[in-house]
Amino acid sequence: MTVQVELPCPKCKSTKMKFERPEIRETDIITCAACGHNLGTMASIRERMNKAYQRVNPPSAPRKLQ
């Protein structure tokens, strides 16, 4: 079984990543298959992506009933 995750490499913009195991763990270090750039651990990548999503899509204020 293989896992496919598409993460854009900030260095070369490729989305092919290398994984040491057939399943990704939070402590795995993700490396770009094209240029070898180290993107960090899966946990740190998820955290950065969540922060970026929160900046792009901030939580809206609750609506007032009229």
C-alpha positions in Angstrom: 0.0 0.0 0.0 1.4 3.4 -0.9 0.3 6.8 0.3 0.0 9.7 -2.1 0.3 13.2 -0.7 0.7 16.3 -2.8 2.7 19.0 -1.1 4.2 21.8 -3.2 8.0 22.2 -2.7 8.8 25.8 -1.9 12.2 25.4 -3.7 11.3 23.7 -7.0 7.5 23.7 -7.0 7.4 19.9 -7.6 4.7 17.9 -5.7 6.4 14.6 -5.7 7.6 13.6 -2.2 9.6 10.8 -0.8 8.4 8.6 2.1 10.4 6.0 4.0 7.4 3.9 4.8 4.2 3.0 3.0 2.2 5.1 5.6 3.0 8.6 6.8 3.6 9.2 10.5 3.7 12.6 12.2 7.4 12.2 12.9 8.4 11.4 9.3 10.7 13.9 7.6 9.2 14.8 4.2 11.8 15.3 1.4 11.1 16.5 -2.2 11.8 13.7 -4.7 12.8 16.1 -7.4 15.3 18.4 -5.6 15.9 16.8 -2.2 14.7 19.8 -0.2 13.7 18.9 3.4 10.2 20.2 4.1 10.2 19.2 7.8 8.1 16.6 9.6 4.5 15.8 8.7 3.3 17.4 12.0 5.1 20.7 11.3 3.8 20.8 7.7 0.2 20.2 8.9 0.6 23.0 11.5 1.9 25.5 8.9 -0.9 24.6 6.5 -3.5 25.0 9.2 -2.1 28.5 10.2 -2.1 29.5 6.5 -5.7 28.4 6.1 -6.7 30.4 9.2 -5.1 33.5 7.7 -6.9 33.0 4.4 -10.2 32.0 5.8 -10.6 33.6 9.3 -13.5 32.4 11.5 -16.5 34.7 11.0 -18.3 36.5 13.8 -21.6 34.8 14.9 -24.6 36.3 13.2 -27.2 38.3 15.2 -30.8 37.2 14.9 -33.2 40.0 13.9 
